[in-house]
Each structure stands twice: as structure tokens, then as C-alpha cells.
Amino acid sequence: MPPETDEDLFAEAMGRVRPLPEIDKITPDRRLPRGHQVAGRHRHRQPSGLMADGPAARRVEPWSLVADGISRERLKRLAAGDPSVACTFDLHGMTCDMALSALADGFARAVADDDVRVICIIHGRGLHSSDGKPVLKKAVYHWLTDGPFAGQVLAAIPRPGSGGGACLVLLRRTMA
């Protein structure tokens, strides 16, 4: 008998595979984008001189954004304070437009500074919103995903101990 090739072994192994019955299948609510197709597709709107070095972060959980290649271990270190927060933006009491404008100004300064790697954004939990939903929090995460600096965001996670009222943003290193 001739030696079996990998293809023969694979065909033999797969010959016993049967599709799952429809009742056992789990269908995801929505599919995550494949490869480098990410939610931050508006990188062309970045101010001149700021080029994205790669794809923007994509939403992996309701309040977390992660770019391709960022490991869970890296996110754990970020949550633990490595690297430490370089600057904080407190958006409490601002309207949505005011908050996003302040965020854009602050991000422009932070991205220009090579020493800034982690930003803390205090957006609040939305407890004082008229409908009880976090308006600023939602706007901030949307801005981080699709805004002018989306290509600079490697990850955004809820800040530990903030009760969901603040997030830590890991910025991409700039190439000097």
C-alpha cells in the first residue's frame, strides 16, 4: 500500500464529519469584520501630518476596542497601569459637541507628543442623562472607532475601578 499523503489523511478524517442539526447551531448576532476591514474606516479625515500606521481598533465588546495584533495580555497590562496614564480628559458636564471638540483638541496634542501612550477619558456613566443612557460614553466610543484619530487608537478599555465611567486609550507609537 502506498504511503498516505496529507490530503488522503484529511479526506479520510473529514469523511466522518456530519453537519450539526439546525437546532444545535449558534448564530452570532453580527459578524466581526475579517482581516483588516475594521470599523475605523474614516482615516482619510485625519488632520494633515497625522497618518495612520495601520487599521483602527474594532469593537470586540460593548465598551472595548482592540486593533488587530493586540493580545489579551497587553490589555491586562494596560488595565494594570502599564504604561501609566499620561493625560486625562474629563468630559463631565459637557454637551456631546463640546466633548468631542475637546477630545479632538486633546488627541491632537497627545498624538503629537511621543511620550503619551495612554490617555484616560472620563465620560461618566450616564446616570444624570435625561433618558438614563450614557450619551457621552456612546459618543466617545463611536468617535474613537470612526473619528479623525481612529487610526491612532490601538485599544480602549473601561478603566478599572471607574464603574464604567472612564476608559483607558492605548495610542499607537508614532514613527519618528
JOSULCOR-V877051 format. One line per field, one symbol per residue. ss: DSSP state (H for helix, E for strand, - for the rest). phi: phi as a letter, one per 30 degrees, with the letter a starting at -180 (. if undefined). burial: I if it has 16 or more other C-alpha atoms within 10 Angstrom, else O. A space follows every 10 residues. Layout:
# JOSULCOR-V877051
ss=???
phi=???
burial=???
This chain:
# JOSULCOR-V877051
ss=-----HHHHH HHHH------ -HHH------ ---------- --HHH----- -------EEE E--EEE---- -HHHHHHHH- ------EEEE -----HHHHH HHHHHHHHHH HH-----EEE EE-------- ----HHHHHH HHHHHH---H HHEEEEEE-- -----EEEEE E-----
phi=.ddddedddd dddddcdbdd dedcdccddb cddchcdbdd ccddddeejc cddadddcdc bebbbbdejc dddddddddd jcdddcabcc ceicdddddd dddddddddd ddcdddcbcc cccicidcdd cicdddeddd dddddcddce dccdabbdde iciicabccc cddddd
burial=OOOOOOOOOO OOOOOOOOOO OOOOOOOOOO OOOOOOOIII IIIOOIOOOI OIOIIIIIIO OOOIIIIOOO OOOOIOOIIO OOOIIOOOIO IOOOOIOOII OIIIOIIIOI IOOOOIIIII IIIIIIOOOO OOOIIIIIII IOIIIIIIII IIIIIIIIIO OOOIIIIIII IIOIOO
